[in-house]
Amino acid sequence: MTADVSFGRLDDDDYPAYTMGRAAEMLGTTQGFLRAIGEARLITPLRSEGGHRRYSRYQLRIAARARELVDQGTPIEAACRIVILEDQLEEAQRINAEYRRAAAADSKAPAV
């Protein structure tokens, strides 16, 4: 991949642009925390050709929410489960909103 192509993907929320060290620094946490939430299957970082973990902005947001819960005293496994459920709820709400918009558009369409 050329630098021009890679640079253009930095706006992509799912592009794995951050190394483990940089991700931990941005979150104000340790690399061990990132490994732990990976082991809990909250996030699965992509791997570089050399096998190094790479994180996307979306994954960093998920990790930040887990860190917030852990900082409040929630055990890491429970924090990961909470974040997964919150993410699933948000997705379900988004899908429901799309269905409602589609249904509203169908009801306004003239009968054929």
GULO-995812 format. One record per atom (N, C-alpha, C): x, y, z; residue in three letters. Coordinates in pm, whole numbers, padded with zeros to 5 digits, always signed. Atoms other than C-alpha are relative to their C-alpha. Last residue first. Layout:
! GULO-995812
<r X="X" Y="Y" Z="Z" aa="ALA"/>
...
! end
This chain:
! GULO-995812
<r X="-00012" Y="+00026" Z="+00144" aa="VAL"/>
<r X="-05009" Y="+00176" Z="-00748" aa="VAL"/>
<r X="-00116" Y="-00079" Z="-00050" aa="VAL"/>
<r X="+00038" Y="+00138" Z="+00034" aa="ALA"/>
<r X="-05070" Y="+00337" Z="-00411" aa="ALA"/>
<r X="+00008" Y="-00018" Z="-00151" aa="ALA"/>
<r X="+00134" Y="+00018" Z="+00059" aa="PRO"/>
<r X="-04884" Y="+00664" Z="-00356" aa="PRO"/>
<r X="-00025" Y="-00146" Z="-00036" aa="PRO"/>
<r X="-00005" Y="+00026" Z="+00144" aa="ALA"/>
<r X="-04581" Y="+00650" Z="-00124" aa="ALA"/>
<r X="-00141" Y="-00021" Z="-00054" aa="ALA"/>
<r X="+00025" Y="-00126" Z="+00071" aa="LYS"/>
<r X="-04635" Y="+00811" Z="+00217" aa="LYS"/>
<r X="+00000" Y="-00019" Z="-00150" aa="LYS"/>
<r X="+00138" Y="-00039" Z="-00026" aa="SER"/>
<r X="-04674" Y="+00476" Z="+00397" aa="SER"/>
<r X="-00035" Y="+00131" Z="-00073" aa="SER"/>
<r X="+00093" Y="+00090" Z="+00069" aa="ASP"/>
<r X="-04358" Y="+00345" Z="+00233" aa="ASP"/>
<r X="-00145" Y="+00045" Z="+00019" aa="ASP"/>
<r X="-00010" Y="-00033" Z="+00142" aa="ALA"/>
<r X="-04154" Y="+00649" Z="+00348" aa="ALA"/>
<r X="-00096" Y="-00086" Z="-00081" aa="ALA"/>
<r X="+00064" Y="-00130" Z="+00018" aa="ALA"/>
<r X="-04277" Y="+00603" Z="+00706" aa="ALA"/>
<r X="+00002" Y="+00040" Z="-00148" aa="ALA"/>
<r X="+00144" Y="+00020" Z="-00014" aa="ALA"/>
<r X="-04192" Y="+00233" Z="+00694" aa="ALA"/>
<r X="-00075" Y="+00131" Z="-00023" aa="ALA"/>
<r X="+00045" Y="+00073" Z="+00118" aa="ALA"/>
<r X="-03843" Y="+00308" Z="+00562" aa="ALA"/>
<r X="-00151" Y="-00019" Z="+00003" aa="ALA"/>
<r X="-00007" Y="-00094" Z="+00114" aa="ARG"/>
<r X="-03784" Y="+00572" Z="+00831" aa="ARG"/>
<r X="-00052" Y="-00065" Z="-00127" aa="ARG"/>
<r X="+00107" Y="-00099" Z="-00017" aa="ARG"/>
<r X="-03909" Y="+00333" Z="+01100" aa="ARG"/>
<r X="-00002" Y="+00100" Z="-00115" aa="ARG"/>
<r X="+00128" Y="+00066" Z="+00033" aa="TYR"/>
<r X="-03687" Y="+00053" Z="+00967" aa="TYR"/>
<r X="-00116" Y="+00098" Z="+00012" aa="TYR"/>
<r X="+00002" Y="+00018" Z="+00146" aa="GLU"/>
<r X="-03383" Y="+00285" Z="+00971" aa="GLU"/>
<r X="-00131" Y="-00065" Z="-00044" aa="GLU"/>
<r X="+00025" Y="-00133" Z="+00058" aa="ALA"/>
<r X="-03463" Y="+00392" Z="+01329" aa="ALA"/>
<r X="-00006" Y="-00008" Z="-00152" aa="ALA"/>
<r X="+00141" Y="-00031" Z="-00020" aa="ASN"/>
<r X="-03488" Y="+00027" Z="+01431" aa="ASN"/>
<r X="-00037" Y="+00135" Z="-00061" aa="ASN"/>
<r X="+00076" Y="+00081" Z="+00095" aa="ILE"/>
<r X="-03146" Y="-00043" Z="+01277" aa="ILE"/>
<r X="-00150" Y="+00029" Z="+00012" aa="ILE"/>
<r X="-00026" Y="-00056" Z="+00133" aa="ARG"/>
<r X="-02987" Y="+00245" Z="+01468" aa="ARG"/>
<r X="-00080" Y="-00074" Z="-00105" aa="ARG"/>
<r X="+00075" Y="-00126" Z="+00009" aa="GLN"/>
<r X="-03152" Y="+00134" Z="+01793" aa="GLN"/>
<r X="+00018" Y="+00065" Z="-00137" aa="GLN"/>
<r X="+00141" Y="+00036" Z="+00013" aa="ALA"/>
<r X="-03022" Y="-00220" Z="+01740" aa="ALA"/>
<r X="-00087" Y="+00126" Z="-00014" aa="ALA"/>
<r X="+00020" Y="+00052" Z="+00135" aa="GLU"/>
<r X="-02671" Y="-00086" Z="+01678" aa="GLU"/>
<r X="-00147" Y="-00036" Z="-00023" aa="GLU"/>
<r X="-00012" Y="-00114" Z="+00093" aa="GLU"/>
<r X="-02680" Y="+00125" Z="+01995" aa="GLU"/>
<r X="-00024" Y="-00044" Z="-00143" aa="GLU"/>
<r X="+00121" Y="-00081" Z="-00014" aa="LEU"/>
<r X="-02808" Y="-00172" Z="+02196" aa="LEU"/>
<r X="+00003" Y="+00118" Z="-00098" aa="LEU"/>
<r X="+00109" Y="+00073" Z="+00065" aa="GLN"/>
<r X="-02531" Y="-00396" Z="+02062" aa="GLN"/>
<r X="-00130" Y="+00080" Z="+00006" aa="GLN"/>
<r X="-00025" Y="-00007" Z="+00143" aa="ASP"/>
<r X="-02266" Y="-00137" Z="+02154" aa="ASP"/>
<r X="-00112" Y="-00071" Z="-00077" aa="ASP"/>
<r X="+00029" Y="-00138" Z="+00042" aa="GLU"/>
<r X="-02410" Y="-00098" Z="+02504" aa="GLU"/>
<r X="+00015" Y="+00014" Z="-00150" aa="GLU"/>
<r X="+00146" Y="-00018" Z="-00001" aa="LEU"/>
<r X="-02416" Y="-00477" Z="+02543" aa="LEU"/>
<r X="-00040" Y="+00141" Z="-00042" aa="LEU"/>
<r X="+00054" Y="+00079" Z="+00111" aa="ILE"/>
<r X="-02051" Y="-00507" Z="+02436" aa="ILE"/>
<r X="-00152" Y="+00019" Z="-00009" aa="ILE"/>
<r X="-00030" Y="-00074" Z="+00123" aa="VAL"/>
<r X="-01954" Y="-00223" Z="+02670" aa="VAL"/>
<r X="-00055" Y="-00074" Z="-00122" aa="VAL"/>
<r X="+00085" Y="-00120" Z="+00004" aa="ILE"/>
<r X="-02130" Y="-00390" Z="+02962" aa="ILE"/>
<r X="+00021" Y="+00075" Z="-00130" aa="ILE"/>
<r X="+00136" Y="+00046" Z="+00032" aa="ARG"/>
<r X="-01962" Y="-00724" Z="+02887" aa="ARG"/>
<r X="-00095" Y="+00118" Z="-00012" aa="ARG"/>
<r X="+00002" Y="+00041" Z="+00141" aa="CYS"/>
<r X="-01619" Y="-00558" Z="+02876" aa="CYS"/>
<r X="-00139" Y="-00044" Z="-00043" aa="CYS"/>
<r X="-00008" Y="-00122" Z="+00081" aa="ALA"/>
<r X="-01682" Y="-00379" Z="+03204" aa="ALA"/>
<r X="-00007" Y="-00035" Z="-00148" aa="ALA"/>
<r X="+00134" Y="-00060" Z="-00003" aa="ALA"/>
<r X="-01793" Y="-00707" Z="+03364" aa="ALA"/>
<r X="-00002" Y="+00127" Z="-00086" aa="ALA"/>
<r X="+00088" Y="+00089" Z="+00077" aa="GLU"/>
<r X="-01470" Y="-00879" Z="+03257" aa="GLU"/>
<r X="-00141" Y="+00057" Z="-00008" aa="GLU"/>
<r X="-00025" Y="-00013" Z="+00143" aa="ILE"/>
<r X="-01263" Y="-00578" Z="+03372" aa="ILE"/>
<r X="-00092" Y="-00089" Z="-00084" aa="ILE"/>
<r X="-00100" Y="+00099" Z="+00044" aa="PRO"/>
<r X="-01417" Y="-00564" Z="+03719" aa="PRO"/>
<r X="+00011" Y="+00000" Z="-00152" aa="PRO"/>
<r X="+00061" Y="+00117" Z="+00063" aa="THR"/>
<r X="-01611" Y="-00239" Z="+03769" aa="THR"/>
<r X="+00109" Y="-00099" Z="-00039" aa="THR"/>
<r X="+00002" Y="+00115" Z="-00089" aa="GLY"/>
<r X="-01445" Y="+00001" Z="+04013" aa="GLY"/>
<r X="-00064" Y="-00126" Z="-00056" aa="GLY"/>
<r X="+00109" Y="-00018" Z="-00097" aa="GLN"/>
<r X="-01515" Y="+00337" Z="+03851" aa="GLN"/>
<r X="-00015" Y="-00121" Z="+00092" aa="GLN"/>
<r X="-00042" Y="-00108" Z="-00092" aa="ASP"/>
<r X="-01174" Y="+00325" Z="+03678" aa="ASP"/>
<r X="-00106" Y="+00026" Z="+00107" aa="ASP"/>
<r X="-00099" Y="+00060" Z="-00089" aa="VAL"/>
<r X="-01282" Y="-00009" Z="+03528" aa="VAL"/>
<r X="+00046" Y="+00103" Z="+00102" aa="VAL"/>
<r X="+00071" Y="+00089" Z="-00093" aa="LEU"/>
<r X="-01594" Y="+00157" Z="+03385" aa="LEU"/>
<r X="+00096" Y="-00064" Z="+00101" aa="LEU"/>
<r X="+00085" Y="-00084" Z="-00085" aa="GLU"/>
<r X="-01396" Y="+00443" Z="+03228" aa="GLU"/>
<r X="-00070" Y="-00086" Z="+00107" aa="GLU"/>
<r X="-00091" Y="-00059" Z="-00099" aa="ARG"/>
<r X="-01137" Y="+00198" Z="+03094" aa="ARG"/>
<r X="-00077" Y="+00086" Z="+00099" aa="ARG"/>
<r X="-00033" Y="+00107" Z="-00096" aa="ALA"/>
<r X="-01413" Y="+00002" Z="+02923" aa="ALA"/>
<r X="+00090" Y="+00055" Z="+00110" aa="ALA"/>
<r X="+00121" Y="+00023" Z="-00081" aa="ARG"/>
<r X="-01540" Y="+00324" Z="+02763" aa="ARG"/>
<r X="+00025" Y="-00109" Z="+00104" aa="ARG"/>
<r X="+00013" Y="-00114" Z="-00093" aa="ALA"/>
<r X="-01188" Y="+00414" Z="+02649" aa="ALA"/>
<r X="-00123" Y="-00018" Z="+00089" aa="ALA"/>
<r X="-00097" Y="+00020" Z="-00109" aa="ALA"/>
<r X="-01142" Y="+00066" Z="+02499" aa="ALA"/>
<r X="-00011" Y="+00111" Z="+00103" aa="ALA"/>
<r X="+00051" Y="+00114" Z="-00078" aa="ILE"/>
<r X="-01459" Y="+00106" Z="+02290" aa="ILE"/>
<r X="+00090" Y="-00021" Z="+00122" aa="ILE"/>
<r X="+00118" Y="-00050" Z="-00071" aa="ARG"/>
<r X="-01344" Y="+00450" Z="+02173" aa="ARG"/>
<r X="-00059" Y="-00109" Z="+00090" aa="ARG"/>
<r X="-00047" Y="-00085" Z="-00109" aa="LEU"/>
<r X="-01000" Y="+00307" Z="+02093" aa="LEU"/>
<r X="-00117" Y="+00060" Z="+00078" aa="LEU"/>
<r X="-00045" Y="+00086" Z="-00110" aa="GLN"/>
<r X="-01160" Y="+00027" Z="+01892" aa="GLN"/>
<r X="+00049" Y="+00082" Z="+00119" aa="GLN"/>
<r X="+00119" Y="+00064" Z="-00057" aa="TYR"/>
<r X="-01348" Y="+00282" Z="+01680" aa="TYR"/>
<r X="+00040" Y="-00088" Z="+00119" aa="TYR"/>
<r X="+00064" Y="-00100" Z="-00087" aa="ARG"/>
<r X="-01029" Y="+00482" Z="+01631" aa="ARG"/>
<r X="-00125" Y="-00056" Z="+00066" aa="ARG"/>
<r X="+00073" Y="-00104" Z="+00073" aa="SER"/>
<r X="-00861" Y="+00169" Z="+01498" aa="SER"/>
<r X="-00057" Y="+00102" Z="+00099" aa="SER"/>
<r X="+00135" Y="-00035" Z="-00046" aa="TYR"/>
<r X="-00599" Y="-00041" Z="+01673" aa="TYR"/>
<r X="-00059" Y="+00112" Z="-00085" aa="TYR"/>
<r X="+00038" Y="-00132" Z="+00052" aa="ARG"/>
<r X="-00290" Y="-00222" Z="+01547" aa="ARG"/>
<r X="-00146" Y="+00025" Z="+00034" aa="ARG"/>
<r X="+00140" Y="-00040" Z="-00011" aa="ARG"/>
<r X="-00124" Y="-00517" Z="+01723" aa="ARG"/>
<r X="-00018" Y="+00143" Z="-00053" aa="ARG"/>
<r X="+00029" Y="-00098" Z="-00104" aa="HIS"/>
<r X="+00219" Y="-00621" Z="+01596" aa="HIS"/>
<r X="-00147" Y="+00041" Z="-00002" aa="HIS"/>
<r X="+00070" Y="+00061" Z="-00112" aa="GLY"/>
<r X="+00255" Y="-00944" Z="+01397" aa="GLY"/>
<r X="-00035" Y="+00096" Z="+00113" aa="GLY"/>
<r X="-00097" Y="+00046" Z="-00098" aa="GLY"/>
<r X="+00524" Y="-00819" Z="+01156" aa="GLY"/>
<r X="-00064" Y="-00061" Z="+00124" aa="GLY"/>
<r X="-00071" Y="+00111" Z="+00062" aa="GLU"/>
<r X="+00273" Y="-00794" Z="+00871" aa="GLU"/>
<r X="+00102" Y="-00060" Z="+00096" aa="GLU"/>
<r X="-00083" Y="-00044" Z="+00112" aa="SER"/>
<r X="+00064" Y="-00581" Z="+01104" aa="SER"/>
<r X="+00068" Y="-00121" Z="-00060" aa="SER"/>
<r X="-00144" Y="+00021" Z="-00014" aa="ARG"/>
<r X="-00204" Y="-00742" Z="+01317" aa="ARG"/>
<r X="+00071" Y="+00052" Z="-00124" aa="ARG"/>
<r X="-00059" Y="+00061" Z="+00119" aa="LEU"/>
<r X="-00562" Y="-00628" Z="+01359" aa="LEU"/>
<r X="+00149" Y="-00012" Z="+00023" aa="LEU"/>
<r X="-00082" Y="-00086" Z="+00086" aa="PRO"/>
<r X="-00683" Y="-00563" Z="+01709" aa="PRO"/>
<r X="+00047" Y="-00076" Z="-00124" aa="PRO"/>
<r X="-00100" Y="+00087" Z="+00061" aa="THR"/>
<r X="-00965" Y="-00774" Z="+01842" aa="THR"/>
<r X="+00083" Y="+00086" Z="-00093" aa="THR"/>
<r X="-00051" Y="-00044" Z="+00129" aa="ILE"/>
<r X="-01179" Y="-00575" Z="+02082" aa="ILE"/>
<r X="+00103" Y="-00101" Z="-00050" aa="ILE"/>
<r X="+00070" Y="-00126" Z="+00023" aa="LEU"/>
<r X="-01399" Y="-00678" Z="+02371" aa="LEU"/>
<r X="+00041" Y="+00058" Z="-00134" aa="LEU"/>
<r X="+00065" Y="-00008" Z="+00131" aa="ARG"/>
<r X="-01278" Y="-01033" Z="+02341" aa="ARG"/>
<r X="-00088" Y="+00123" Z="-00018" aa="ARG"/>
<r X="+00143" Y="+00005" Z="-00035" aa="ALA"/>
<r X="-01189" Y="-01067" Z="+02712" aa="ALA"/>
<r X="-00087" Y="+00012" Z="-00126" aa="ALA"/>
<r X="+00024" Y="+00135" Z="-00049" aa="GLU"/>
<r X="-00835" Y="-01150" Z="+02591" aa="GLU"/>
<r X="-00147" Y="-00019" Z="+00039" aa="GLU"/>
<r X="-00008" Y="+00088" Z="+00117" aa="GLY"/>
<r X="-00839" Y="-00827" Z="+02389" aa="GLY"/>
<r X="-00029" Y="-00144" Z="+00039" aa="GLY"/>
<r X="+00130" Y="-00014" Z="+00067" aa="ILE"/>
<r X="-00962" Y="-00638" Z="+02694" aa="ILE"/>
<r X="-00002" Y="-00078" Z="-00131" aa="ILE"/>
<r X="+00108" Y="+00059" Z="-00081" aa="ALA"/>
<r X="-00668" Y="-00783" Z="+02887" aa="ALA"/>
<r X="-00135" Y="+00015" Z="-00068" aa="ALA"/>
<r X="-00007" Y="+00146" Z="+00015" aa="ARG"/>
<r X="-00412" Y="-00707" Z="+02613" aa="ARG"/>
<r X="-00118" Y="-00066" Z="+00073" aa="ARG"/>
<r X="+00044" Y="+00030" Z="+00137" aa="LEU"/>
<r X="-00526" Y="-00344" Z="+02605" aa="LEU"/>
<r X="+00005" Y="-00150" Z="-00027" aa="LEU"/>
<r X="+00145" Y="-00021" Z="+00003" aa="PHE"/>
<r X="-00497" Y="-00324" Z="+02984" aa="PHE"/>
<r X="-00054" Y="-00035" Z="-00138" aa="PHE"/>
<r X="+00062" Y="+00115" Z="-00065" aa="GLY"/>
<r X="-00149" Y="-00479" Z="+02965" aa="GLY"/>
<r X="-00151" Y="+00011" Z="+00002" aa="GLY"/>
<r X="+00014" Y="+00099" Z="+00106" aa="GLN"/>
<r X="-00046" Y="-00209" Z="+02719" aa="GLN"/>
<r X="-00065" Y="-00126" Z="+00056" aa="GLN"/>
<r X="-00117" Y="+00083" Z="+00028" aa="THR"/>
<r X="-00112" Y="+00035" Z="+02998" aa="THR"/>
<r X="-00027" Y="-00092" Z="-00118" aa="THR"/>
<r X="+00004" Y="+00132" Z="-00065" aa="THR"/>
<r X="-00357" Y="+00320" Z="+03025" aa="THR"/>
<r X="+00126" Y="-00077" Z="-00034" aa="THR"/>
<r X="-00051" Y="-00019" Z="-00135" aa="GLY"/>
<r X="-00377" Y="+00690" Z="+02945" aa="GLY"/>
<r X="-00005" Y="-00129" Z="+00081" aa="GLY"/>
<r X="+00104" Y="+00033" Z="-00097" aa="LEU"/>
<r X="-00601" Y="+00620" Z="+02648" aa="LEU"/>
<r X="+00044" Y="+00025" Z="+00144" aa="LEU"/>
<r X="+00117" Y="-00083" Z="+00027" aa="MET"/>
<r X="-00373" Y="+00799" Z="+02401" aa="MET"/>
<r X="-00109" Y="-00022" Z="+00104" aa="MET"/>
<r X="-00033" Y="-00138" Z="-00034" aa="GLU"/>
<r X="-00064" Y="+00639" Z="+02556" aa="GLU"/>
<r X="-00121" Y="+00092" Z="-00017" aa="GLU"/>
<r X="-00006" Y="-00006" Z="-00146" aa="ALA"/>
<r X="-00216" Y="+00292" Z="+02542" aa="ALA"/>
<r X="+00028" Y="+00142" Z="+00048" aa="ALA"/>
<r X="+00138" Y="+00014" Z="-00048" aa="ALA"/>
<r X="-00308" Y="+00344" Z="+02176" aa="ALA"/>
<r X="-00004" Y="+00011" Z="+00152" aa="ALA"/>
<r X="+00067" Y="-00129" Z="+00024" aa="ARG"/>
<r X="+00042" Y="+00474" Z="+02095" aa="ARG"/>
<r X="-00144" Y="-00005" Z="+00053" aa="ARG"/>
<r X="-00059" Y="-00102" Z="-00086" aa="GLY"/>
<r X="+00205" Y="+00172" Z="+02256" aa="GLY"/>
<r X="-00069" Y="+00133" Z="-00013" aa="GLY"/>
<r X="+00041" Y="+00025" Z="-00137" aa="MET"/>
<r X="-00036" Y="-00073" Z="+02093" aa="MET"/>
<r X="+00056" Y="+00108" Z="+00094" aa="MET"/>
<r X="-00072" Y="+00111" Z="-00062" aa="THR"/>
<r X="+00021" Y="+00079" Z="+01753" aa="THR"/>
<r X="-00049" Y="-00017" Z="+00143" aa="THR"/>
<r X="-00073" Y="-00024" Z="-00124" aa="TYR"/>
<r X="-00245" Y="+00303" Z="+01603" aa="TYR"/>
<r X="+00067" Y="-00126" Z="+00053" aa="TYR"/>
<r X="-00110" Y="-00096" Z="+00014" aa="ALA"/>
<r X="-00368" Y="+00323" Z="+01243" aa="ALA"/>
<r X="+00091" Y="+00009" Z="+00121" aa="ALA"/>
<r X="-00088" Y="+00028" Z="-00115" aa="PRO"/>
<r X="-00595" Y="+00019" Z="+01222" aa="PRO"/>
<r X="+00128" Y="+00084" Z="-00005" aa="PRO"/>
<r X="-00138" Y="+00020" Z="+00046" aa="TYR"/>
<r X="-00851" Y="+00173" Z="+00982" aa="TYR"/>
<r X="+00093" Y="-00017" Z="+00119" aa="TYR"/>
<r X="-00039" Y="+00140" Z="-00016" aa="ASP"/>
<r X="-01201" Y="+00122" Z="+01121" aa="ASP"/>
<r X="+00142" Y="-00030" Z="-00046" aa="ASP"/>
<r X="+00010" Y="+00039" Z="-00141" aa="ASP"/>
<r X="-01288" Y="+00487" Z="+01181" aa="ASP"/>
<r X="+00050" Y="-00141" Z="+00026" aa="ASP"/>
<r X="+00080" Y="+00121" Z="-00015" aa="ASP"/>
<r X="-01166" Y="+00575" Z="+00829" aa="ASP"/>
<r X="+00004" Y="-00045" Z="+00146" aa="ASP"/>
<r X="+00134" Y="-00045" Z="-00038" aa="ASP"/>
<r X="-01035" Y="+00934" Z="+00826" aa="ASP"/>
<r X="-00094" Y="-00118" Z="+00024" aa="ASP"/>
<r X="-00006" Y="-00045" Z="-00138" aa="LEU"/>
<r X="-00679" Y="+00795" Z="+00829" aa="LEU"/>
<r X="-00134" Y="+00054" Z="+00049" aa="LEU"/>
<r X="+00082" Y="+00085" Z="-00086" aa="ARG"/>
<r X="-00759" Y="+00602" Z="+00511" aa="ARG"/>
<r X="-00002" Y="+00046" Z="+00144" aa="ARG"/>
<r X="+00141" Y="-00025" Z="+00026" aa="GLY"/>
<r X="-00633" Y="+00877" Z="+00278" aa="GLY"/>
<r X="-00092" Y="-00080" Z="+00091" aa="GLY"/>
<r X="+00033" Y="-00130" Z="-00057" aa="PHE"/>
<r X="-00287" Y="+00857" Z="+00433" aa="PHE"/>
<r X="-00147" Y="+00031" Z="-00017" aa="PHE"/>
<r X="+00008" Y="+00012" Z="-00145" aa="SER"/>
<r X="-00265" Y="+00485" Z="+00357" aa="SER"/>
<r X="-00044" Y="+00131" Z="+00064" aa="SER"/>
<r X="+00119" Y="+00081" Z="-00030" aa="VAL"/>
<r X="-00347" Y="+00535" Z="-00012" aa="VAL"/>
<r X="-00018" Y="-00011" Z="+00150" aa="VAL"/>
<r X="+00118" Y="-00078" Z="+00036" aa="ASP"/>
<r X="-00096" Y="+00820" Z="-00051" aa="ASP"/>
<r X="-00129" Y="-00074" Z="+00034" aa="ASP"/>
<r X="+00024" Y="-00100" Z="-00105" aa="ALA"/>
<r X="+00170" Y="+00629" Z="+00145" aa="ALA"/>
<r X="-00125" Y="+00081" Z="-00031" aa="ALA"/>
<r X="-00083" Y="-00120" Z="+00008" aa="THR"/>
<r X="+00144" Y="+00337" Z="-00095" aa="THR"/>
<r X="-00038" Y="+00097" Z="+00111" aa="THR"/>
<r X="+00085" Y="-00117" Z="+00000" aa="MET"/>
<r X="+00000" Y="+00000" Z="+00000" aa="MET"/>
<r X="+00090" Y="+00123" Z="+00000" aa="MET"/>
! end
